[in-house]
């Protein structure tokens, strides 16, 4: 991966869609790619400062009616080249860290009811996320279907939908499995 971490590429990518302040970049991330990629203000602002020092973005102070002036950033041609270079690189495989699975792995140490509660919470959160993605997909079809990015936006949304559908099925299967377990004391675990 090129220098500077992935936040810089998130910022550069968002700025290809138009000039934005750091706050606007964070808001965009939360409203669009947050289900598969997250960035905090603590990551975005230092990245903007670094990108500006490298000449990959330029900032212009803009007036604000709601507080101090803000800086609106635009991607430069050098920034576009850097982003395209990164986009051509192979992605790095990621090792997931899923606390629920870690807890279930050690699940025999607590009652099945505790594990069932964890799974029920997961199912509720996944169902909520799935509903949100389905709304995003509908909005994209209505509002963005004629844009060049539409097929790519839908690829990411569709992956999320399929992933959440699979997770819901897994939750149901996991709950059934735990309900059918022999009590831990009898199983010798």
Buried (B, 14 or more C-beta within 10 A) or exposed (E): EEEBEBBBBBBBBBBEEEBBBBEBBBEBBEEBBBBEEEBEEEBBBBBBBBBBEBEBBBBEEEEEEEEEEBBBBBBBEBBBEBBEEBEEEEEEEEEEEEEBEEBBEEBBEEEBEEBBEBBEEBBEBBBEBBEBBBEBBEEBEEEEEEEEEBEEBBEBBEEBBEBBEEBBEBBEEBBEEBEEBEEBEEEEE
